[in-house]
């Protein structure tokens, strides 16, 4: 690699593929930026230390199952006040836990030495979005972060088919998109009760997770897939009956009495009734379909390179997807090897989460410092102000990925205000000119503005609120 | 960047630099404008507010065709009792939650269009919303929204003194209907203090060099200048509170130099499970919408007389209940038109009927009015946009969508 390339490549690696540099990191990265990125792929599926003690989704689901049983009993016997008090306490506890989970997740992004791994996790987690809502689905609040680790992170070094299967069989996704209650009209239960098919998950599998709207499926295919995944549900409690299948509560369970019997046709192919394998075979077909490769490649290049993704880059990733059979390590490496990724004229507007984390990294925010622990709280809350609280996207399509959305006039002004607040409160430790030199590529105008600032506070505010700091 | 867009951006940059001198910078001690500002809006300038309900609002629940014999068989458990509906005539009834809308109907300030849909016939939310907002007959056929294309066509006599765009998005992001070459404003509640004048001035100089972000910042400051910092607007959950958005829209639209066009959004309409009937999930959303629109009318004051509000959704929902006491994505639905300028008190459109032979693809309400007809009519008859410009620039290739007479 020549010197000119290395000049900016370090910044490109840190910003495009990471969350921005911590001071001092650019020197390390610049020695071999591509290697720095590819090395991170080795340990990409390891759960970070800080998250290892968080409860698994199964634990939370079993708790929820026990609570639902107790609530039914209480509804019959206890007074309304006691029930309401318990509900309120449960809700408070679940909110407390979810806040802790989100804080830890943010902390990992801020402190990690493998930011590329975290960025890839966010990408796939957004592709397979799960979002929290209330009512019957309130349990999603405390299983969203575990879902991200269990279904997504642990498959980042595997292949797309494995991740797809893990996602569509995870209780979080089944609950989020109403498949846990979807019943085949001709199944045992369907014929006895007045409940039936719900197409929500099947539709989003086709439209969002695999083929995309251009993939050539029809309404009939949606219904067909929905039938094939009836019975894909969650066990809430251990059954008392010894022969019953639900001996492992809080997990995915295939429930034959809910399953629509018979052969179903998807995109012209027959899938014979074969228990859980019927739906699994359909998913495998979808995972390997060329339209899926095209869809995923387009999203990856859009996310990492530009809002208007260069077609040649999409084609390259698509080819790697197809030729490697959807190998995620191969796909992720191919991203690093894209020529376009190293050309600075392609840039993306940072999302609020990316923006907040890049500022925290620039300031070397660190969980071993008491002041910084409070800073983590305020950063988590800042995401509320920016409308990007994790797992609250408005739809299964997840967070948008373009400057038109995140760069509205109002949103931009809010970033500036927030950066200014941060600078006002923390700049005594930091010399903005030194910081500029450590984290930004050469920019005479910005350097001059910082030099001429009235105070260190203002200099720092100018750095973080500058237009150049908004892009990656 | 395209050459014409570059030229436009350069123009904006010069304007921004000029405005550093002309327009006072935002101060953290701005006076809180009181609602008496509404008294200024006697200018006679027409206002248009578009409310987009995202998630496919169930039109058959909102305005039940109780006179249709097939309804009970299809909707059974999801239907309110007939005597709970607000009867509009011998055939249609508003959902019980819509008491304020019912009053507006009786005062001829609400018109309802039933069995209306955009040209889109698939059932993807995202493509459906895209078609609704881009204004063509299929998804992803243009980069700009139809309201953005209107911006250069709006003639406003009292707007010579301001750079602020005549169109605004109320909420944290600009929706696709307002995206395009014309700059538009956006506003959402503030929760942090503004930076000092000195910092803002320095930042504006830095931003003048960034084509994309510089124009955004200018619009934001102009909007902020219009309302000032206001503790009423502080919200711990900006973007979540429908009433805060309603209040802001009312404030902006009732100002003399305020925007002519505003767009608001509401989501949470995708009721696949446990939708409820007289009570329940959907009823709560209806109440929120009903009370919000009433609040909007109050907030607009005399401006209400010059205002048309159109409430739309990307498509309706299935005629029959699904297996989880909800409904799935459908086709035709309902649109509301309200405002002092509306010729209300009627239900527009041809009712296609709910007998199974009349359903679209055997499952959805069949559309008999094109959504674009509503939009085109409002633009021509309320905002005074020239018909040939509407048909060539705003809604090209929309001859299938006829203008409606006597709407406003």
Interface residues (C-beta under 8 A of the other chain):
Chain A: X135 X136 X178 X181 X182 X183 X185 X190 X195 X196 X197 X198 X199 X200 X203 X207 X213 X219 X384 X385 X386 X387 X394 X395 X397 X400 X403 X404 X405 X406 X407 X408 X409 X410 X411 X412 X413 X414 X416 X417 X418 X420 X421 X445 X446 X449 X452 X453 X454 X458 X461 X462 X465 X466 X467 X468 X470
Chain B: X54 X55 X122 X123 X124 X125 X126 X127 X139 X169 X172 X173 X174 X179 X185 X186 X187 X188 X190 X191 X192 X193 X194 X195 X196 X198 X199 X202 X203 X205 X206 X207 X209 X210 X212 X213 X214 X216 X217 X218 X219 X220 X221 X223 X224 X236 X237 X238 X239 X267 X270 X272 X273 X274 X281 X322 X323 X324 X325 X326 X328 X329 X361
